[in-house]
Amino acid sequence: MSGDYLKSDKVDQASTVWSTCGTEGALNINTLVRLSANDKVAKGLITLDFSIDITRFLNNLVWQKCT
């Protein structure tokens, strides 16, 4: 492939994890990009630019009141 590409994913509700009241939670995102060729002398370049659509992300947060 030559050129730009875009990959998007959605996190389903089944993966909702609540942090303990009074603590901060962490969001872990794992990414993997791999470049391979059948030709042993082939050369290639691959780059990864990672971004989050923060507006969409914040609109999909679910809040729960601590008791």
C-alpha positions as CSV (number, residue, x, y, z in Angstrom):
1,M,0.0,0.0,0.0
2,S,1.2,3.5,-0.7
3,G,-0.5,6.5,0.8
4,D,-2.5,7.4,3.9
5,Y,-5.0,5.2,5.7
6,L,-7.4,5.6,8.6
7,K,-8.5,2.9,11.1
8,S,-11.2,3.6,13.6
9,D,-12.4,1.4,16.5
10,K,-15.3,1.7,18.9
11,V,-15.3,0.4,22.5
12,D,-18.4,-1.5,23.4
13,Q,-20.3,-1.1,26.6
14,A,-19.2,-4.6,27.8
15,S,-15.7,-3.2,28.4
16,T,-16.9,-0.5,30.9
17,V,-14.8,-0.5,34.0
18,W,-15.5,1.7,37.0
19,S,-12.7,3.2,39.0
20,T,-12.9,3.2,42.8
21,C,-14.5,6.3,44.2
22,G,-12.0,9.0,45.0
23,T,-9.4,7.6,42.6
24,E,-8.4,8.4,39.0
25,G,-8.9,5.9,36.3
26,A,-6.5,5.2,33.4
27,L,-7.3,4.5,29.8
28,N,-4.9,2.1,28.1
29,I,-4.8,1.9,24.3
30,N,-2.6,-0.7,22.6
31,T,-1.7,-0.3,19.0
32,L,0.4,-2.4,16.6
33,V,1.5,-1.6,13.1
34,R,3.6,-4.0,11.1
35,L,5.5,-3.8,7.9
36,S,6.6,-7.0,6.0
37,A,7.7,-7.9,2.5
38,N,8.3,-11.2,0.7
39,D,11.4,-9.7,-1.0
40,K,14.4,-9.9,1.3
41,V,16.1,-6.8,-0.1
42,A,12.9,-4.7,-0.1
43,K,12.9,-1.4,1.8
44,G,9.9,0.2,3.4
45,L,8.9,3.0,5.7
46,I,5.9,3.0,8.1
47,T,4.8,5.6,10.5
48,L,2.1,5.8,13.1
49,D,0.3,9.0,14.1
50,F,-2.1,8.4,17.0
51,S,-4.9,10.7,17.8
52,I,-8.2,10.7,19.8
53,D,-11.3,12.6,18.8
54,I,-11.6,14.1,22.3
55,T,-15.1,15.5,21.7
56,R,-16.5,12.1,20.7
57,F,-14.6,10.5,23.5
58,L,-16.0,12.9,26.2
59,N,-19.5,12.6,24.8
60,N,-19.3,8.8,25.3
61,L,-18.1,8.8,28.9
62,V,-20.5,7.3,31.4
63,W,-20.5,8.8,34.9
64,Q,-21.6,7.1,38.1
65,K,-22.2,8.9,41.4
66,C,-20.0,7.7,44.3
67,T,-21.8,6.6,47.4
